[in-house]
Amino acid sequence: HIVAAEGNRVVGLMKGGGVTLSGEHYDQTYCEIFTIESGKIVEMHNFFDTVLVEKCLFDNQLDEPEATIDNPFQVG
């Protein structure tokens, strides 16, 4: 849907999907962020709905969280 570039960064917002083997519709939105140096990708971040992946591709409804994270942004 959207591709934007400025300096050495490129960002793409895309949609894709299809019907899974179980017949479930898998309609996903992806955001990818690239850092380019000397014409090569040196860093990439990819964001997408992991709950949708679990539900549609692995038949995991995620009714209960596996664990509680006290502070997900604290390292160590």
C-alpha positions in Angstrom: 0.0 0.0 0.0 2.7 2.5 1.0 6.4 2.6 0.3 8.4 5.6 1.6 12.1 6.3 1.5 14.2 9.0 3.1 18.0 9.0 3.5 19.1 5.4 4.1 15.7 4.2 5.4 12.9 2.6 3.5 9.5 1.7 5.0 6.8 -0.5 3.4 3.2 -1.1 4.6 1.8 -4.1 2.8 -1.1 -6.4 2.9 -1.2 -10.1 1.9 -2.7 -13.4 2.7 -5.0 -16.0 1.3 -6.9 -19.1 2.4 -5.2 -21.5 4.8 -5.2 -25.3 4.4 -8.0 -25.4 7.0 -10.1 -22.9 5.0 -9.5 -20.0 7.3 -8.9 -16.5 5.8 -5.5 -15.2 6.5 -5.5 -11.4 5.7 -2.3 -9.9 7.2 -0.9 -6.4 7.3 2.9 -6.1 7.3 5.2 -3.2 8.1 8.9 -3.5 7.1 11.6 -1.0 7.9 15.0 -1.3 6.0 18.3 0.4 6.5 20.4 0.6 3.4 24.1 1.1 3.2 26.2 1.0 0.0 23.1 -0.4 -1.9 22.6 -3.3 0.5 20.1 -4.0 3.2 22.1 -4.0 6.5 19.1 -3.9 8.9 15.5 -5.0 8.7 12.6 -4.9 11.1 9.3 -6.6 10.4 6.0 -6.1 12.2 2.8 -8.1 11.8 -0.1 -9.5 13.8 1.4 -12.6 15.5 -2.0 -13.5 17.1 -3.4 -13.8 13.6 -0.5 -16.1 12.7 -1.1 -18.3 15.7 -4.9 -18.5 15.0 -4.8 -19.0 11.3 -1.6 -20.9 10.7 -1.1 -22.9 13.9 -4.7 -23.3 15.1 -3.8 -21.7 18.5 -6.6 -19.5 19.7 -4.5 -18.0 22.5 -7.4 -18.0 24.9 -5.0 -17.8 27.9 -1.6 -16.1 27.8 1.3 -18.4 28.3 3.0 -16.1 30.8 2.6 -12.6 32.3 5.4 -10.2 31.5 5.8 -7.7 34.3 7.8 -5.1 32.3 8.1 -6.0 28.6 10.4 -3.1 27.9 13.0 -3.8 30.6 16.1 -5.5 29.3 17.7 -8.1 31.6 
